[in-house]
Amino acid sequence: MTKNTSKIIIAGPCSAESKDQILSTAKSIEKIQDVSFFRAGIWKPRTRPNLFEGIGEKGLKWLQEVGNTTNLKTTTEVAKTTHVEKCLEYNIDALWIGARTTVSPFSVQEISEALKGTKKIILVKNPVNEDLSLWLGALERLDKVGIKNIIAIHRGFTAPSGGAYRNNPLWHIPLELKERCPELPIICDPSHMLGRREGLQELSQQALDLGFDGLMIETHPTPEKALSDSKQQITPKDLKELLQNLQFDSIELRNKRILPQHDKSLKALRNLIEPLDQELLEVLQKRMKVVKQIARLKKTSKIKVFQKKRMEELLGKVEVAAQRKGLDKKYVRNLYKIIHNESVNRQTEIINVLEKR
């Protein structure tokens, strides 16, 4: 195994919960050679109220103590200007802008203005929705106010529940960001992508093999007792083992390890295809749910299942849309015939079942 000499490794709990939790976790993580940053959420933007929303300002004192008593740099999430001001007051080394904040240019602009003049490291997570322009815009706003130490974090994009990922990797988006901004470090947050501990090793290696500059991995002394995201956190012991088993190769060594070169390229491209295939299946699943509703409505209204005119209208529209997107219209027409035929078959089955009741 080639030891990590340049990757950015960030580890720590999803949320700061107590002083003892923060300091004990930091001391355990400090012993792991590859980790350079200690993370902990102080303010937690939750989807619904009455959930644990973070410990607040007193957690910054604990992070400050971590910075003063260990060799680790400290980092936490900021979502508004008051957060930035408090973090600067407590001399937090790095601040990250979360996925829910990145979607709001107003919020990012306000945070950028509050950061003007600082030499702190600023990390920017991708927006929750798959919009590269929003991600780029957030990075550009920071650059315009003179922030020089910027790192992008890829944590995946919102996915339907029940899939393989909590947040879809959609690797092509961060790789396109890397093409547009070749000097920008981009690290991966596999904890948020998976939403669970299982598979973390494999996903972390996949990110490194795709050329990511590091990892952010949520680490908690007792993950099962964590107040937030308990299923995706691992212990410091498991973190050490995970990092020891990763291949931290340079691009040159990685090319030699994954032989021959065309196999490496093929693997990377297949890694891009897999999440897209998952998206296709999820869209088809959503479409079929609508088809079932249509079947019930047709049964109630006594409308024929197969309507030739409607089918031709649909195929005509998709052919036009296909041409606009540079796709072969014959290929798309044949694909939609299969989809439409399956929809008709499913509607017929549902209506037959309803009529027997």
TORKOL-4160 file (C-alpha; in steps of 0.2 Angstrom, whole numbers, padded with zeros to 4 digits, m for minus):
357
<pt num="1" X="0000" Y="0000" Z="0000"/>
<pt num="2" X="0006" Y="0017" Z="m0004"/>
<pt num="3" X="0004" Y="0029" Z="0011"/>
<pt num="4" X="m0006" Y="0045" Z="0009"/>
<pt num="5" X="0006" Y="0060" Z="0007"/>
<pt num="6" X="m0005" Y="0073" Z="m0001"/>
<pt num="7" X="m0023" Y="0069" Z="0001"/>
<pt num="8" X="m0035" Y="0079" Z="0012"/>
<pt num="9" X="m0043" Y="0068" Z="0025"/>
<pt num="10" X="m0057" Y="0076" Z="0036"/>
<pt num="11" X="m0065" Y="0066" Z="0050"/>
<pt num="12" X="m0076" Y="0068" Z="0065"/>
<pt num="13" X="m0094" Y="0067" Z="0071"/>
<pt num="14" X="m0109" Y="0073" Z="0061"/>
<pt num="15" X="m0113" Y="0084" Z="0076"/>
<pt num="16" X="m0104" Y="0091" Z="0092"/>
<pt num="17" X="m0114" Y="0083" Z="0106"/>
<pt num="18" X="m0103" Y="0086" Z="0122"/>
<pt num="19" X="m0086" Y="0092" Z="0126"/>
<pt num="20" X="m0081" Y="0074" Z="0131"/>
<pt num="21" X="m0087" Y="0067" Z="0115"/>
<pt num="22" X="m0078" Y="0080" Z="0104"/>
<pt num="23" X="m0061" Y="0080" Z="0114"/>
<pt num="24" X="m0060" Y="0061" Z="0115"/>
<pt num="25" X="m0065" Y="0058" Z="0097"/>
<pt num="26" X="m0052" Y="0071" Z="0092"/>
<pt num="27" X="m0038" Y="0063" Z="0102"/>
<pt num="28" X="m0042" Y="0046" Z="0094"/>
<pt num="29" X="m0042" Y="0053" Z="0077"/>
<pt num="30" X="m0026" Y="0063" Z="0080"/>
<pt num="31" X="m0017" Y="0046" Z="0081"/>
<pt num="32" X="m0022" Y="0041" Z="0064"/>
<pt num="33" X="m0008" Y="0047" Z="0053"/>
<pt num="34" X="m0018" Y="0052" Z="0037"/>
<pt num="35" X="m0031" Y="0063" Z="0045"/>
<pt num="36" X="m0027" Y="0082" Z="0045"/>
<pt num="37" X="m0044" Y="0090" Z="0049"/>
<pt num="38" X="m0057" Y="0087" Z="0063"/>
<pt num="39" X="m0075" Y="0091" Z="0058"/>
<pt num="40" X="m0090" Y="0093" Z="0069"/>
<pt num="41" X="m0107" Y="0101" Z="0065"/>
<pt num="42" X="m0112" Y="0115" Z="0077"/>
<pt num="43" X="m0127" Y="0121" Z="0069"/>
<pt num="44" X="m0138" Y="0108" Z="0060"/>
<pt num="45" X="m0150" Y="0113" Z="0046"/>
<pt num="46" X="m0163" Y="0100" Z="0048"/>
<pt num="47" X="m0178" Y="0097" Z="0036"/>
<pt num="48" X="m0191" Y="0098" Z="0050"/>
<pt num="49" X="m0191" Y="0107" Z="0067"/>
<pt num="50" X="m0190" Y="0098" Z="0084"/>
<pt num="51" X="m0175" Y="0087" Z="0078"/>
<pt num="52" X="m0158" Y="0090" Z="0085"/>
<pt num="53" X="m0152" Y="0106" Z="0077"/>
<pt num="54" X="m0135" Y="0107" Z="0085"/>
<pt num="55" X="m0127" Y="0112" Z="0101"/>
<pt num="56" X="m0124" Y="0130" Z="0095"/>
<pt num="57" X="m0110" Y="0142" Z="0100"/>
<pt num="58" X="m0103" Y="0132" Z="0115"/>
<pt num="59" X="m0098" Y="0119" Z="0103"/>
<pt num="60" X="m0086" Y="0131" Z="0095"/>
<pt num="61" X="m0077" Y="0132" Z="0112"/>
<pt num="62" X="m0074" Y="0113" Z="0111"/>
<pt num="63" X="m0068" Y="0114" Z="0093"/>
<pt num="64" X="m0056" Y="0128" Z="0098"/>
<pt num="65" X="m0049" Y="0117" Z="0112"/>
<pt num="66" X="m0046" Y="0103" Z="0099"/>
<pt num="67" X="m0036" Y="0116" Z="0089"/>
<pt num="68" X="m0026" Y="0121" Z="0104"/>
<pt num="69" X="m0023" Y="0103" Z="0111"/>
<pt num="70" X="m0020" Y="0093" Z="0095"/>
<pt num="71" X="m0012" Y="0094" Z="0078"/>
<pt num="72" X="m0028" Y="0094" Z="0069"/>
<pt num="73" X="m0036" Y="0108" Z="0060"/>
<pt num="74" X="m0054" Y="0111" Z="0064"/>
<pt num="75" X="m0069" Y="0114" Z="0053"/>
<pt num="76" X="m0088" Y="0116" Z="0054"/>
<pt num="77" X="m0103" Y="0121" Z="0043"/>
<pt num="78" X="m0109" Y="0139" Z="0042"/>
<pt num="79" X="m0125" Y="0144" Z="0034"/>
<pt num="80" X="m0127" Y="0163" Z="0038"/>
<pt num="81" X="m0116" Y="0178" Z="0042"/>
<pt num="82" X="m0118" Y="0176" Z="0061"/>
<pt num="83" X="m0111" Y="0158" Z="0060"/>
<pt num="84" X="m0096" Y="0165" Z="0050"/>
<pt num="85" X="m0093" Y="0179" Z="0063"/>
<pt num="86" X="m0093" Y="0166" Z="0078"/>
<pt num="87" X="m0081" Y="0154" Z="0069"/>
<pt num="88" X="m0069" Y="0168" Z="0065"/>
<pt num="89" X="m0070" Y="0174" Z="0083"/>
<pt num="90" X="m0066" Y="0156" Z="0089"/>
<pt num="91" X="m0052" Y="0154" Z="0076"/>
<pt num="92" X="m0059" Y="0139" Z="0068"/>
<pt num="93" X="m0047" Y="0134" Z="0054"/>
<pt num="94" X="m0059" Y="0130" Z="0040"/>
<pt num="95" X="m0077" Y="0133" Z="0036"/>
<pt num="96" X="m0089" Y="0123" Z="0025"/>
<pt num="97" X="m0104" Y="0129" Z="0016"/>
<pt num="98" X="m0117" Y="0115" Z="0016"/>
<pt num="99" X="m0127" Y="0107" Z="0001"/>
<pt num="100" X="m0143" Y="0116" Z="0007"/>
<pt num="101" X="m0135" Y="0133" Z="0007"/>
<pt num="102" X="m0126" Y="0131" Z="m0009"/>
<pt num="103" X="m0142" Y="0131" Z="m0018"/>
<pt num="104" X="m0146" Y="0149" Z="m0013"/>
<pt num="105" X="m0135" Y="0162" Z="m0022"/>
<pt num="106" X="m0141" Y="0175" Z="m0009"/>
<pt num="107" X="m0135" Y="0165" Z="0006"/>
<pt num="108" X="m0118" Y="0161" Z="m0003"/>
<pt num="109" X="m0116" Y="0180" Z="m0007"/>
<pt num="110" X="m0119" Y="0185" Z="0011"/>
<pt num="111" X="m0107" Y="0172" Z="0018"/>
<pt num="112" X="m0094" Y="0177" Z="0005"/>
<pt num="113" X="m0095" Y="0195" Z="0010"/>
<pt num="114" X="m0093" Y="0190" Z="0028"/>
<pt num="115" X="m0078" Y="0180" Z="0024"/>
<pt num="116" X="m0069" Y="0194" Z="0014"/>
<pt num="117" X="m0051" Y="0197" Z="0019"/>
<pt num="118" X="m0050" Y="0180" Z="0028"/>
<pt num="119" X="m0036" Y="0168" Z="0024"/>
<pt num="120" X="m0046" Y="0153" Z="0031"/>
<pt num="121" X="m0049" Y="0137" Z="0021"/>
<pt num="122" X="m0067" Y="0137" Z="0014"/>
<pt num="123" X="m0075" Y="0121" Z="0008"/>
<pt num="124" X="m0091" Y="0121" Z="m0003"/>
<pt num="125" X="m0102" Y="0106" Z="m0004"/>
<pt num="126" X="m0112" Y="0103" Z="m0020"/>
<pt num="127" X="m0130" Y="0109" Z="m0020"/>
<pt num="128" X="m0143" Y="0096" Z="m0016"/>
<pt num="129" X="m0150" Y="0096" Z="m0034"/>
<pt num="130" X="m0139" Y="0091" Z="m0049"/>
<pt num="131" X="m0135" Y="0109" Z="m0054"/>
<pt num="132" X="m0116" Y="0112" Z="m0059"/>
<pt num="133" X="m0120" Y="0130" Z="m0062"/>
<pt num="134" X="m0125" Y="0133" Z="m0044"/>
<pt num="135" X="m0109" Y="0124" Z="m0037"/>
<pt num="136" X="m0098" Y="0134" Z="m0049"/>
<pt num="137" X="m0108" Y="0150" Z="m0044"/>
<pt num="138" X="m0104" Y="0147" Z="m0026"/>
<pt num="139" X="m0086" Y="0145" Z="m0029"/>
<pt num="140" X="m0085" Y="0160" Z="m0040"/>
<pt num="141" X="m0093" Y="0171" Z="m0027"/>
<pt num="142" X="m0080" Y="0166" Z="m0015"/>
<pt num="143" X="m0066" Y="0169" Z="m0027"/>
<pt num="144" X="m0073" Y="0186" Z="m0032"/>
<pt num="145" X="m0071" Y="0192" Z="m0013"/>
<pt num="146" X="m0053" Y="0186" Z="m0013"/>
<pt num="147" X="m0054" Y="0169" Z="m0005"/>
<pt num="148" X="m0039" Y="0159" Z="m0011"/>
<pt num="149" X="m0040" Y="0143" Z="m0001"/>
<pt num="150" X="m0056" Y="0135" Z="m0008"/>
<pt num="151" X="m0060" Y="0116" Z="m0008"/>
<pt num="152" X="m0075" Y="0108" Z="m0016"/>
<pt num="153" X="m0084" Y="0094" Z="m0008"/>
<pt num="154" X="m0094" Y="0081" Z="m0018"/>
<pt num="155" X="m0107" Y="0073" Z="m0006"/>
<pt num="156" X="m0119" Y="0067" Z="m0020"/>
<pt num="157" X="m0136" Y="0073" Z="m0026"/>
<pt num="158" X="m0154" Y="0070" Z="m0019"/>
<pt num="159" X="m0160" Y="0053" Z="m0023"/>
<pt num="160" X="m0177" Y="0044" Z="m0020"/>
<pt num="161" X="m0178" Y="0034" Z="m0004"/>
<pt num="162" X="m0175" Y="0016" Z="m0005"/>
<pt num="163" X="m0161" Y="0017" Z="m0018"/>
<pt num="164" X="m0143" Y="0011" Z="m0017"/>
<pt num="165" X="m0137" Y="0029" Z="m0011"/>
<pt num="166" X="m0144" Y="0042" Z="0001"/>
<pt num="167" X="m0137" Y="0054" Z="m0012"/>
<pt num="168" X="m0133" Y="0049" Z="m0030"/>
<pt num="169" X="m0114" Y="0051" Z="m0034"/>
<pt num="170" X="m0117" Y="0056" Z="m0052"/>
<pt num="171" X="m0098" Y="0056" Z="m0054"/>
<pt num="172" X="m0099" Y="0065" Z="m0071"/>
<pt num="173" X="m0104" Y="0082" Z="m0062"/>
<pt num="174" X="m0089" Y="0083" Z="m0051"/>
<pt num="175" X="m0077" Y="0077" Z="m0065"/>
<pt num="176" X="m0084" Y="0091" Z="m0076"/>
<pt num="177" X="m0081" Y="0103" Z="m0062"/>
<pt num="178" X="m0063" Y="0096" Z="m0061"/>
<pt num="179" X="m0061" Y="0099" Z="m0080"/>
<pt num="180" X="m0067" Y="0117" Z="m0079"/>
<pt num="181" X="m0057" Y="0121" Z="m0063"/>
<pt num="182" X="m0041" Y="0110" Z="m0064"/>
<pt num="183" X="m0032" Y="0118" Z="m0050"/>
<pt num="184" X="m0047" Y="0116" Z="m0038"/>
<pt num="185" X="m0045" Y="0102" Z="m0025"/>
<pt num="186" X="m0061" Y="0091" Z="m0024"/>
<pt num="187" X="m0064" Y="0079" Z="m0010"/>
<pt num="188" X="m0078" Y="0066" Z="m0008"/>
<pt num="189" X="m0090" Y="0064" Z="0006"/>
<pt num="190" X="m0094" Y="0045" Z="0005"/>
<pt num="191" X="m0103" Y="0046" Z="0022"/>
<pt num="192" X="m0117" Y="0057" Z="0015"/>
<pt num="193" X="m0118" Y="0048" Z="m0002"/>
<pt num="194" X="m0121" Y="0031" Z="0006"/>
<pt num="195" X="m0131" Y="0036" Z="0022"/>
<pt num="196" X="m0124" Y="0020" Z="0030"/>
<pt num="197" X="m0108" Y="0012" Z="0035"/>
<pt num="198" X="m0109" Y="m0003" Z="0024"/>
<pt num="199" X="m0099" Y="0000" Z="0007"/>
<pt num="200" X="m0090" Y="0015" Z="0014"/>
<pt num="201" X="m0073" Y="0006" Z="0010"/>
<pt num="202" X="m0077" Y="0003" Z="m0008"/>
<pt num="203" X="m0085" Y="0020" Z="m0012"/>
<pt num="204" X="m0070" Y="0029" Z="m0004"/>
<pt num="205" X="m0058" Y="0019" Z="m0015"/>
<pt num="206" X="m0069" Y="0022" Z="m0030"/>
<pt num="207" X="m0068" Y="0041" Z="m0027"/>
<pt num="208" X="m0049" Y="0040" Z="m0025"/>
<pt num="209" X="m0047" Y="0030" Z="m0041"/>
<pt num="210" X="m0057" Y="0044" Z="m0050"/>
<pt num="211" X="m0044" Y="0056" Z="m0045"/>
<pt num="212" X="m0052" Y="0065" Z="m0030"/>
<pt num="213" X="m0041" Y="0074" Z="m0019"/>
<pt num="214" X="m0047" Y="0067" Z="m0002"/>
<pt num="215" X="m0061" Y="0061" Z="0009"/>
<pt num="216" X="m0073" Y="0068" Z="0022"/>
<pt num="217" X="m0079" Y="0053" Z="0033"/>
<pt num="218" X="m0090" Y="0055" Z="0048"/>
<pt num="219" X="m0083" Y="0047" Z="0064"/>
<pt num="220" X="m0091" Y="0045" Z="0081"/>
<pt num="221" X="m0085" Y="0036" Z="0096"/>
<pt num="222" X="m0102" Y="0027" Z="0098"/>
<pt num="223" X="m0111" Y="0029" Z="0081"/>
<pt num="224" X="m0127" Y="0020" Z="0087"/>
<pt num="225" X="m0129" Y="0033" Z="0100"/>
<pt num="226" X="m0126" Y="0048" Z="0089"/>
<pt num="227" X="m0139" Y="0062" Z="0089"/>
<pt num="228" X="m0139" Y="0064" Z="0070"/>
<pt num="229" X="m0135" Y="0052" Z="0056"/>
<pt num="230" X="m0130" Y="0038" Z="0067"/>
<pt num="231" X="m0131" Y="0025" Z="0053"/>
<pt num="232" X="m0118" Y="0033" Z="0042"/>
<pt num="233" X="m0104" Y="0036" Z="0055"/>
<pt num="234" X="m0090" Y="0024" Z="0060"/>
<pt num="235" X="m0079" Y="0023" Z="0075"/>
<pt num="236" X="m0061" Y="0030" Z="0075"/>
<pt num="237" X="m0055" Y="0012" Z="0075"/>
<pt num="238" X="m0065" Y="0008" Z="0059"/>
<pt num="239" X="m0058" Y="0024" Z="0051"/>
<pt num="240" X="m0040" Y="0019" Z="0054"/>
<pt num="241" X="m0043" Y="0002" Z="0047"/>
<pt num="242" X="m0053" Y="0010" Z="0032"/>
<pt num="243" X="m0038" Y="0022" Z="0028"/>
<pt num="244" X="m0025" Y="0008" Z="0030"/>
<pt num="245" X="m0034" Y="m0002" Z="0017"/>
<pt num="246" X="m0036" Y="0012" Z="0004"/>
<pt num="247" X="m0024" Y="0014" Z="m0010"/>
<pt num="248" X="m0018" Y="0032" Z="m0010"/>
<pt num="249" X="m0009" Y="0032" Z="m0026"/>
<pt num="250" X="m0002" Y="0046" Z="m0037"/>
<pt num="251" X="m0010" Y="0046" Z="m0054"/>
<pt num="252" X="0006" Y="0038" Z="m0061"/>
<pt num="253" X="0005" Y="0024" Z="m0048"/>
<pt num="254" X="m0013" Y="0022" Z="m0050"/>
<pt num="255" X="m0011" Y="0020" Z="m0069"/>
<pt num="256" X="0001" Y="0006" Z="m0066"/>
<pt num="257" X="m0009" Y="m0002" Z="m0053"/>
<pt num="258" X="m0025" Y="m0003" Z="m0064"/>
<pt num="259" X="m0018" Y="m0011" Z="m0079"/>
<pt num="260" X="m0018" Y="m0008" Z="m0094"/>
<pt num="261" X="m0022" Y="0010" Z="m0096"/>
<pt num="262" X="m0038" Y="0007" Z="m0106"/>
<pt num="263" X="m0045" Y="m0004" Z="m0092"/>
<pt num="264" X="m0043" Y="0010" Z="m0080"/>
<pt num="265" X="m0052" Y="0022" Z="m0092"/>
<pt num="266" X="m0066" Y="0009" Z="m0095"/>
<pt num="267" X="m0068" Y="0007" Z="m0076"/>
<pt num="268" X="m0070" Y="0025" Z="m0074"/>
<pt num="269" X="m0082" Y="0027" Z="m0088"/>
<pt num="270" X="m0092" Y="0012" Z="m0081"/>
<pt num="271" X="m0093" Y="0021" Z="m0064"/>
<pt num="272" X="m0101" Y="0035" Z="m0073"/>
<pt num="273" X="m0114" Y="0024" Z="m0082"/>
<pt num="274" X="m0120" Y="0015" Z="m0066"/>
<pt num="275" X="m0128" Y="0029" Z="m0057"/>
<pt num="276" X="m0136" Y="0035" Z="m0073"/>
<pt num="277" X="m0143" Y="0018" Z="m0075"/>
<pt num="278" X="m0150" Y="0019" Z="m0058"/>
<pt num="279" X="m0158" Y="0036" Z="m0062"/>
<pt num="280" X="m0166" Y="0028" Z="m0077"/>
<pt num="281" X="m0174" Y="0015" Z="m0067"/>
<pt num="282" X="m0180" Y="0027" Z="m0054"/>
<pt num="283" X="m0188" Y="0038" Z="m0067"/>
<pt num="284" X="m0197" Y="0022" Z="m0075"/>
<pt num="285" X="m0203" Y="0018" Z="m0057"/>
<pt num="286" X="m0211" Y="0035" Z="m0055"/>
<pt num="287" X="m0218" Y="0034" Z="m0072"/>
<pt num="288" X="m0226" Y="0017" Z="m0069"/>
<pt num="289" X="m0234" Y="0024" Z="m0053"/>
<pt num="290" X="m0243" Y="0037" Z="m0063"/>
<pt num="291" X="m0248" Y="0024" Z="m0076"/>
<pt num="292" X="m0257" Y="0014" Z="m0062"/>
<pt num="293" X="m0267" Y="0030" Z="m0057"/>
<pt num="294" X="m0271" Y="0033" Z="m0075"/>
<pt num="295" X="m0278" Y="0015" Z="m0076"/>
<pt num="296" X="m0289" Y="0018" Z="m0061"/>
<pt num="297" X="m0296" Y="0034" Z="m0069"/>
<pt num="298" X="m0299" Y="0025" Z="m0086"/>
<pt num="299" X="m0309" Y="0011" Z="m0077"/>
<pt num="300" X="m0320" Y="0024" Z="m0068"/>
<pt num="301" X="m0322" Y="0035" Z="m0084"/>
<pt num="302" X="m0324" Y="0020" Z="m0095"/>
<pt num="303" X="m0310" Y="0026" Z="m0107"/>
<pt num="304" X="m0301" Y="0013" Z="m0118"/>
<pt num="305" X="m0284" Y="0008" Z="m0112"/>
<pt num="306" X="m0276" Y="0009" Z="m0129"/>
<pt num="307" X="m0278" Y="0026" Z="m0139"/>
<pt num="308" X="m0268" Y="0026" Z="m0155"/>
<pt num="309" X="m0269" Y="0045" Z="m0158"/>
<pt num="310" X="m0262" Y="0048" Z="m0140"/>
<pt num="311" X="m0248" Y="0036" Z="m0144"/>
<pt num="312" X="m0243" Y="0044" Z="m0160"/>
<pt num="313" X="m0244" Y="0061" Z="m0152"/>
<pt num="314" X="m0232" Y="0055" Z="m0138"/>
<pt num="315" X="m0220" Y="0047" Z="m0150"/>
<pt num="316" X="m0220" Y="0063" Z="m0161"/>
<pt num="317" X="m0216" Y="0074" Z="m0146"/>
<pt num="318" X="m0201" Y="0062" Z="m0140"/>
<pt num="319" X="m0194" Y="0062" Z="m0158"/>
<pt num="320" X="m0193" Y="0081" Z="m0158"/>
<pt num="321" X="m0186" Y="0081" Z="m0140"/>
<pt num="322" X="m0173" Y="0068" Z="m0145"/>
<pt num="323" X="m0167" Y="0078" Z="m0160"/>
<pt num="324" X="m0165" Y="0093" Z="m0149"/>
<pt num="325" X="m0154" Y="0084" Z="m0138"/>
<pt num="326" X="m0144" Y="0076" Z="m0152"/>
<pt num="327" X="m0151" Y="0058" Z="m0150"/>
<pt num="328" X="m0156" Y="0047" Z="m0164"/>
<pt num="329" X="m0175" Y="0049" Z="m0166"/>
<pt num="330" X="m0177" Y="0031" Z="m0172"/>
<pt num="331" X="m0168" Y="0024" Z="m0157"/>
<pt num="332" X="m0179" Y="0035" Z="m0145"/>
<pt num="333" X="m0195" Y="0031" Z="m0154"/>
<pt num="334" X="m0192" Y="0012" Z="m0153"/>
<pt num="335" X="m0188" Y="0014" Z="m0134"/>
<pt num="336" X="m0204" Y="0024" Z="m0131"/>
<pt num="337" X="m0214" Y="0011" Z="m0140"/>
<pt num="338" X="m0208" Y="m0002" Z="m0128"/>
<pt num="339" X="m0211" Y="0009" Z="m0113"/>
<pt num="340" X="m0229" Y="0013" Z="m0120"/>
<pt num="341" X="m0233" Y="m0005" Z="m0123"/>
<pt num="342" X="m0228" Y="m0010" Z="m0106"/>
<pt num="343" X="m0239" Y="0005" Z="m0099"/>
<pt num="344" X="m0254" Y="m0002" Z="m0109"/>
<pt num="345" X="m0251" Y="m0020" Z="m0103"/>
<pt num="346" X="m0250" Y="m0014" Z="m0085"/>
<pt num="347" X="m0266" Y="m0003" Z="m0087"/>
<pt num="348" X="m0275" Y="m0018" Z="m0094"/>
<pt num="349" X="m0269" Y="m0029" Z="m0080"/>
<pt num="350" X="m0275" Y="m0017" Z="m0067"/>
<pt num="351" X="m0292" Y="m0014" Z="m0075"/>
<pt num="352" X="m0295" Y="m0033" Z="m0076"/>
<pt num="353" X="m0291" Y="m0035" Z="m0057"/>
<pt num="354" X="m0303" Y="m0021" Z="m0053"/>
<pt num="355" X="m0317" Y="m0028" Z="m0063"/>
<pt num="356" X="m0316" Y="m0045" Z="m0054"/>
<pt num="357" X="m0318" Y="m0036" Z="m0037"/>
